[in-house]
């Protein structure tokens, strides 16, 4: 339930910022279980937004308010939790760590100006996190690293920092190190100070002892060299090499520049339960992380996609905002989480809502004018009313009927469309059926809401198999979708997904269609003789007229073809459409009175059935071309698995990322139903794949027998 209240406490509740420079939008990313949500709770409590931190296992955290998240004890959706520190509003964007919810991570990256990678001190860096780091690097997203869960019995902060440096590459250097000798605190490398957390948060600051100074100086030299290397002041390196002490203010200023540029990535050890590192992390947010003014705004165009324009985070500029998340609340209704990129969003004002380019996933193109009644600052599921939302800030809107995730919100006077972010393709099909008639109505209503809020979900109503199929990102995603359907009053069952096959003739055959009926009065009379022969794959259907002597009157030639085509759609043996054949009409008979268009259509249909009975029908299955991107370490396992799926490997090529390859293969669609799950299991979540239909091929007789 989304609760509404207004609170202007010191911790940053319901603050309406006027200057984008006073905003920081930071998305927390990392593997499931690394401690992102727990860290967010600790930061909110430290800033005074909440009285005490909640627990993921108890289901009492601000961000995991969804019932599915509480049941699975892991985040399943994006959530925003703002706080205020040093008069700067920090929007923490908590995202799921499980691979099924990568769409939520992509939305969080879109809404943020910097990414905070949360890595457990006891777990190492997994391949999926490395892939996400590379994705951020490709768009020059500023990044920093938190080494979390320092209190874990297997925690090794030094080893984890080294692992991050190896996995993420150059520019990853710690700003702080855990204190030595079992002390509860951090050693500041730039300031040469000891931050003592033995009494809890906030820490007491003091001079380090001799043992800690040696640790500080060794790591400090490498840090300062890394910062100076990114400085625009070329004289700094010379001054440093000559032994001159560089001012702390200069180092911090250059640090912020390097972080904003995306070339330097500070590392901070943190323990959410004891509070270690929270003060230092908050200081880094405000002093080292970029504001929206330093982050490039995505290009916009008019609603027709033309006239590309670049904008800046200017509160007085044209209004451009984007819906980055959509939730359906049983009390409030549709809640749209919006990042404002330009202009200022104000209540009681009309806005234009545009959504384009997602029709293939059930999001029809739409352009609608609506009125914003109220603007809220979200804190998890709580909504706190604010006076406005300026460029660079994040807010929530309610009681709007049309916004879907990815939509652009702009001024009705000048409607604009923002370039959408890249969404992953859902590759796990789940066929569902309503349990009762009442569930059917609820299902239709809830599916519309779900698709509107989740662009990684694709809805398919298959006209051939007559199944309702939800294409999901994986089993966990499917579980959440089904749970939300049930919560909305739609109880559904799942059933095996059917693959739409095709039929064809395996060889030549001859058939006679005879439709003769005399029932008194006007009768029906039509006879046609046809030859059927197979054509190469993809040729379609050909109809040839070789009738001589008027055995079938010319006005009924087309009638025979209509009847044949109608039977092709119905199928001959297993009920699948018939393709890639040539039908030749070479003889027949007609009656001067009883022959008709309908009679010869029926004769054409019967003739094709007779040819099927005299010949042999072959089943065809769809074949997809699959492109798998994977680390080279898993190449052998993936190639072997593709072969076991009756796949034909077309080739392997090096990916642009070192250590990765792309395998291309043709695989029957029937063997790909659970490939999204199996590939993730084989490669520890490090591989991805795409697929596209290429053609139909003959289904092996051993499998065809199971179908028929």
C-alpha angles and dihedrals in degrees: 000000000000110000121204125214139133119237128167100186125155092259094072105269115162096349116168106207120207100191124055088212087069093060132085120186110195125176118205112217134171143107123313110275095023091116106255097139093041090051091050090052092050092050092049091051092046091052092048096245091124127023094235139356118269127222130248092211091051093046092235102121123119095233101042094062095131113103090227090054091050092048094048093037091227135088116271100174145030118272133181124217117178126198136170125236126167089356090300122119112228116197106202110201110200115200134185118263098206115100094234090069099050088125089067089051091052089051090050091052089051092052095045136076095204138019126227111203109209112203125179115239088222104043110051127220115307123211093249090059091049090051090051090049090054090049090054091046091054090061093036093244110175110247139191132178132229119197099210137186095042088165093064113118090236095043116138110172095181093052091046093051088052090048091052091050090052094045100040100035133216123001096041106122133151122249090192137023130202112264117256129237096045093293118152105238150061135268114228109220098195097041097033090226135138115230105205116206097171088111094043130246128013099041129229113240119221144147114284120242123249095268092053092046091061090052091047096050094049094053095034095064092056091046095050092047089051093051094045091049088062095044121113088217103088092189093066094078092052091049091049094048089051088059098256116150109240114222116255091229091056092049093049092048092050090044091057091048092050093048092049090050089055094236101103125052119193120209122213124183112222138180111196095193097052095032095239110157098008094112092046092048092051089050090051091050092056100032106034108024121086124251123226088265089069096048121085114243114230114254119265133204137180118282090269091059097250134112100045113212133189117220137187132220092267118151088207095049127097113299113261121159134155134217104234098173137016126199131180114220120193091223106030099031120213114014115194118199107209134192111204111214100174137011126008127289112219133184124253091028130120118245135186118234119202129185122175140159101032101091091116089065097047098271105122116205110266140177114187137163115221137164124246108222103179137003121216138193106225123223102181103296094343117100119205118188119240133183097240145336119234131203110293096026131104126228142162129242127198139190094035113133105201112039116115129180108284095026122136121234114204143145118296088224091060111017113200137185123216121218104258124237121246114270124199118244115249108235106175113087119208119185114209135187129189115248096218140012091258089053090056092063092046090046094055091048095047096044090060090054095045094050090047091056102037118053090181089066117084123194119209127183100194109211093194101049093028090226130137104226128191113201107211137179094243145314095296090051091048090050091054092047093050091046091052091049090053092046088054091056099263112121109194140176126214123228135186112286113247121218116219106237131186134223130220140165115270092205144352119306139172126220139182122211113201120178110172123155130165114184102153123287118020111012136188124251129171133139126179133175118207140180119212126199132171122251130206117283112283096018094115121202131329127188119198126191113211098155114141131193094021094282085151111031113241093243089063098047090087090047091059090050091050091053092048092049092049091053091047089061093049094049131227111238113008099016097257124130116271117234143174101033138124118220117198120195106206107158146003147140136252139189122226093227110019100044116101144159091263092049094053092045088057091046091052090052093047091047091056091048091051091050089052090052090050095044138038126271121213125200120226125205128202116256122205130201108232126200113195120192110199145149113271090241090071097043097105095048093049094047091050092048093050090053091051088056091058088257125157113217111222097187149304126245136180116261120228087249111078113246094026131100137190118226118198120198142155112237132175111253090231088066094051101061093104099019092113089062097040095048091051090051093048095050102032089247095302098113129074132186143194129203138197133180115254109167149314120274132187114278112231111258092239090060094038089060089059092052097048 
